Amino acid sequence: MALFGFGKKNDGKEVSAPARDEQPEETRGATAGVDGAGPEVLPSGIDGPDPVHDAVTGEVGPFDGGSVDIRDFDFSDFADGALNLGSLVVPLPRGSEVQVEMGENGPRMLHIITPHGRITPVAFAAPRSAGQWRESTREITEGMRKDGLSVHVEHGPWGREVVGAAGEAVIRIIGVDGPRWMLRMTLAAPVGSADELAQLGRDVTARTFVHRGDGPLPAGQSLPVALPEPLAKQVTQAMQERLKKARETGTMDTRDLRARAATPAEAAQQRSAETDGDTAGAGAGTGSPAPEQPSGQSPEASAMQQIRKTER
C-alpha cells in the first residue's frame, strides 16, 4: 500500500491511509485511489455515510489548525513552503505556482497550478455534526449535470469524490468534513493527466490545515482568506497597472495573475519570520484580505469556464 509519505518531525513514521481490513464494510475501497488500484466507482443510488475523519488526533490531514500545529510535521518530501491564507494553510507541491483569478473588481479566487492541472482549495463553515459534504455532493452533481457534464461518484481516501467530464477535460471534487468546517478541493485537468492530478490533489488534501476560528458563521459560508503579503503586493501592483491601462484604452484586463512557489531559501525565511511573530499556521492578520467569493461564483463554475476556454 502506498504511503502519503510524511510524518511528524523526529518520529520516523510515515503516514498511510487506513488498511482495507481496518475499515467498516460500508467504507471499504476508500484507499483505492491511494494504493494504485484506482478509485472505486460507486453505484448512483448509494447513500451511506462517508468515513469519519479525525482532523485533530489523526495522522492524515486535512488537519484542524486550531488543534494541530503545522510546525510539528515534516512535509519536505512534498513541498518547500506553504500558501498561508489565514483560514487555510496549503503546502505547495514542488513545481507549482499560485494563480490569482481576476475579475472586473480584482481577485476573486486562488488556484494552485501544477504540471497536471489546477487545484482550487476552499474551506466552509459547517455544523458540529458531520454530513455537510454528503449533502454538498448532491448539489454539485446536479449542477454539473445541468452544465452538460457526464458525472459519477467515486470513493477516495475520505469518502465520496464527485467526478465530471466534458470533452477533453475532467473535474474532480474532493470533500472532507472537519470540526465545524468542510474542506473542498476542486481539481481541473485534461483527460490525459486527470489521474495524476487526482493523486496530487489527495496528497495536497492530506497536508492541508484549516483554521475556522471561534466566531459564529452560518453553515456553508466560505471561510475568509487573506493574501500573503508578497502575493498581495503583486496583485495590488498589477491592479494599479491595469486600472491605468483601462483608463487609457477603455478596456479592463482580467487575465489571471501567477506567482511562482517560494524557493527553499525563501520558504525558510518565511517560516523564520512566522516563528518570530508566532504566526506560523495561523496567518490571520497577515497579508491583505482577499475579496469574498462573489455570489454565484464557485470553484466548479470557475473550472467549467476553464474547460470552455480549452474547448475553444
C-alpha positions in Angstrom: 0.0 0.0 0.0 1.4 3.4 -1.0 2.1 5.9 1.7 1.3 9.6 1.8 5.0 9.9 2.7 5.0 12.4 5.6 5.1 12.2 9.4 5.6 14.3 12.5 9.2 15.6 12.9 11.6 13.1 14.5 9.0 10.4 15.0 10.4 8.4 12.0 6.9 7.3 10.9 5.4 7.8 7.5 1.6 8.2 7.2 -0.5 5.8 5.3 -4.2 5.5 4.5 -6.2 3.1 6.7 -5.9 -0.6 5.6 -8.9 -2.1 4.0 -9.4 -4.7 6.7 -9.5 -2.0 9.3 -12.4 -0.1 7.7 -16.1 -0.7 8.3 -17.8 -2.7 5.5 -19.6 0.3 4.1 -16.4 2.3 3.6 -14.2 -0.4 2.0 -12.5 0.8 -1.1 -11.7 4.2 0.4 -8.0 3.7 -0.1 -8.3 2.6 -3.7 -7.2 6.0 -5.0 -4.0 5.8 -2.9 -2.8 2.3 -3.4 -2.6 2.4 -7.1 -5.6 0.2 -7.8 -7.8 3.1 -8.9 -10.8 4.6 -7.1 -13.9 2.6 -6.6 -16.9 3.8 -8.7 -20.0 3.9 -6.5 -23.5 2.9 -7.7 -25.5 6.1 -8.4 -28.1 5.3 -5.8 -25.6 4.8 -2.9 -26.4 6.9 0.2 -24.3 5.5 3.0 -22.1 7.6 5.3 -18.6 8.6 4.5 -15.7 7.5 6.8 -15.5 9.8 9.9 -12.3 11.9 9.5 -10.3 12.7 12.6 -8.8 16.1 12.0 -7.4 16.6 15.5 -5.7 13.3 16.6 -5.5 11.5 13.2 -2.2 11.0 11.3 -3.6 12.1 8.0 -5.0 15.5 7.1 -6.7 17.7 6.5 -5.9 18.9 10.0 -7.8 21.3 12.2 -5.3 24.2 12.5 -6.8 25.3 15.8 -5.7 22.0 17.4 -2.8 20.8 15.4 0.5 22.7 14.7 1.8 22.5 11.2 5.3 23.0 12.6 5.1 19.5 14.1 5.1 18.0 10.6 7.8 17.4 8.0 6.5 18.0 4.5 9.9 18.2 2.9 9.1 15.2 0.8 6.5 17.2 -1.0 6.9 21.0 -0.6 9.4 23.7 0.2 6.8 26.1 1.5 3.1 26.6 2.2 0.5 29.0 1.0 -0.9 30.7 4.1 -4.3 32.2 3.5 -5.3 32.6 7.1 -8.2 30.2 7.2 -6.2 27.7 5.0 -2.5 26.7 5.1 -1.8 24.6 2.0 1.7 23.1 1.3 2.6 23.9 -2.3 3.8 20.9 -4.4 7.2 21.4 -5.9 7.0 22.9 -9.4 3.6 24.6 -8.7 2.7 28.2 -8.7 -0.2 30.3 -7.4 -2.7 31.7 -9.8 -5.0 34.6 -8.8 -8.2 34.5 -10.9 -9.1 38.1 -11.7 -12.4 39.7 -12.2 -13.5 43.2 -13.1 -13.2 44.3 -9.5 -10.0 42.5 -8.6 -9.0 39.0 -7.4 -11.9 36.5 -6.8 -10.3 33.1 -6.4 -6.9 31.4 -5.9 -5.7 28.3 -7.7 -2.6 26.1 -7.4 -1.3 25.5 -10.9 0.7 22.2 -11.4 2.1 20.4 -14.4 -1.0 18.1 -14.3 -3.8 20.7 -13.9 -5.0 23.1 -11.3 -6.2 22.7 -7.7 -8.6 25.1 -6.0 -8.9 24.9 -2.2 -11.9 26.4 -0.4 -13.0 25.9 3.2 -16.5 26.4 4.5 -18.2 26.7 7.9 -20.2 23.6 8.8 -22.3 22.3 11.6 -20.7 20.4 14.5 -22.1 17.1 13.2 -20.5 15.6 10.1 -22.5 15.2 6.9 -22.2 18.6 5.1 -20.0 17.1 2.4 -22.5 14.3 1.7 -25.3 17.0 1.3 -23.0 19.1 -0.9 -22.3 16.2 -3.3 -26.0 16.1 -4.3 -26.0 19.8 -5.2 -22.6 19.6 -7.0 -23.7 16.6 -9.0 -27.0 18.2 -10.1 -25.2 21.4 -11.0 -22.6 19.6 -13.1 -25.3 17.6 -15.0 -27.2 20.8 -15.7 -23.9 22.2 -17.2 -23.8 19.2 -19.6 -21.1 17.1 -17.8 -21.1 13.4 -17.5 -21.0 12.8 -13.7 -20.3 9.9 -11.4 -19.2 9.4 -7.8 -16.0 7.6 -6.8 -14.8 6.5 -3.4 -11.5 8.1 -2.3 -9.5 8.2 0.9 -12.1 10.4 2.6 -15.2 9.0 1.0 -17.1 10.5 -1.9 -15.4 12.3 -4.8 -17.5 13.8 -7.5 -16.1 13.4 -11.0 -17.4 15.2 -14.0 -16.2 15.0 -17.6 -16.8 17.2 -20.6 -14.9 16.9 -23.9 -11.2 16.5 -23.1 -11.4 17.9 -19.5 -12.2 16.3 -16.1 -13.3 18.0 -12.9 -12.9 16.1 -9.6 -14.1 17.5 -6.2 -12.7 16.0 -3.0 -14.5 16.9 0.2 -13.8 16.3 3.8 -15.8 17.2 6.9 -13.8 18.6 9.9 -14.8 20.1 13.3 -17.2 22.8 12.3 -15.7 23.1 8.8 -15.7 21.4 5.5 -12.7 21.4 3.1 -13.3 21.2 -0.7 -10.6 20.7 -3.3 -11.7 21.2 -6.9 -9.3 19.7 -9.4 -9.5 20.5 -13.1 -7.3 18.7 -15.6 -7.1 17.4 -19.2 -8.2 13.8 -19.6 -4.6 12.7 -20.1 -3.4 13.9 -16.7 -6.6 13.6 -14.7 -5.3 10.5 -12.8 -2.0 12.2 -11.9 -3.9 15.3 -10.7 -6.3 13.2 -8.6 -3.3 11.7 -6.7 -1.6 15.0 -6.3 -4.9 16.6 -5.1 -5.2 13.9 -2.4 -1.6 14.5 -1.4 -2.3 18.2 -1.0 -5.5 17.5 0.9 -3.7 15.2 3.3 -1.3 18.0 4.2 -3.7 20.9 4.4 -4.6 22.8 7.6 -8.0 24.5 8.2 -8.3 27.4 10.7 -12.0 28.0 11.2 -11.8 30.4 14.2 -14.3 30.6 17.0 -16.7 33.1 15.6 -20.2 32.2 14.6 -20.6 31.6 10.9 -23.6 30.1 9.0 -23.1 26.6 7.6 -22.0 26.8 4.0 -20.3 30.2 4.2 -16.8 30.2 2.8 -14.1 31.0 5.4 -12.4 34.3 4.8 -8.9 34.3 3.3 -6.0 36.8 3.3 -3.4 37.0 0.6 0.2 36.6 1.8 2.0 39.9 1.8 4.2 39.2 -1.3 1.3 38.0 -3.3 -0.9 40.9 -2.1 1.8 43.3 -3.3 1.9 41.7 -6.7 -1.9 41.9 -7.0 -2.0 45.5 -5.9 0.7 46.5 -8.4 -1.0 44.6 -11.2 -4.4 46.1 -10.4 -2.9 49.6 -10.4 -1.3 49.0 -13.8 -4.4 47.5 -15.2 -6.6 50.4 -13.9 -4.2 52.9 -15.5 -4.3 51.0 -18.8 -8.1 50.7 -18.6 -8.4 54.5 -18.3 -6.3 54.8 -21.4 -7.9 52.2 -23.5 -11.4 51.8 -22.0 -10.9 48.1 -21.6 -10.2 46.3 -18.3 -7.6 43.5 -18.5 -9.0 40.5 -16.5 -6.3 37.9 -17.3 -5.3 35.8 -14.3 -2.1 36.5 -12.4 0.5 33.9 -11.5 3.2 33.8 -8.8 5.8 31.1 -8.6 6.2 28.9 -5.5 8.8 30.0 -3.0 12.4 28.7 -3.3 13.7 26.7 -0.3 15.6 29.8 0.9 12.6 32.0 0.6 10.4 29.4 2.3 12.9 29.1 5.2 13.0 32.9 5.5 9.1 32.9 5.6 9.0 30.2 8.2 11.5 32.1 10.3 9.5 35.3 10.1 6.3 33.4 11.0 8.0 31.8 14.0 9.4 35.2 15.2 5.9 36.6 15.0 4.3 33.5 16.4 2.0 33.3 13.5 3.0 30.1 11.8 -0.1 28.1 10.8 -2.4 30.9 11.8 -2.0 33.7 9.2 -4.8 35.8 10.5 -3.9 39.5 10.3 -1.1 38.9 7.8 -1.1 40.0 4.2 -4.2 41.7 2.7 -7.7 40.5 2.7 -8.9 38.8 -0.5 -12.3 39.8 -1.8 -15.0 37.4 -0.9 -16.2 34.9 -3.5 -18.9 36.7 -5.5 -22.4 35.3 -5.4 -22.9 32.5 -7.9 -19.2 32.1 -8.4 -17.8 28.7 -7.3 -14.7 26.7 -7.9 -16.8 24.3 -10.0 -18.1 27.3 -12.1 -14.5 28.5 -12.5 -13.4 25.1 -13.6 -16.2 25.0 -16.1 -15.1 28.3 -17.5 -11.6 26.9 -17.9 -13.0 23.9 -19.7 -14.8 26.1 -22.1 -11.7 28.1 -22.8 -9.8 24.9 -23.5 -12.5 23.7 -25.9 -12.4 26.9 -28.0 
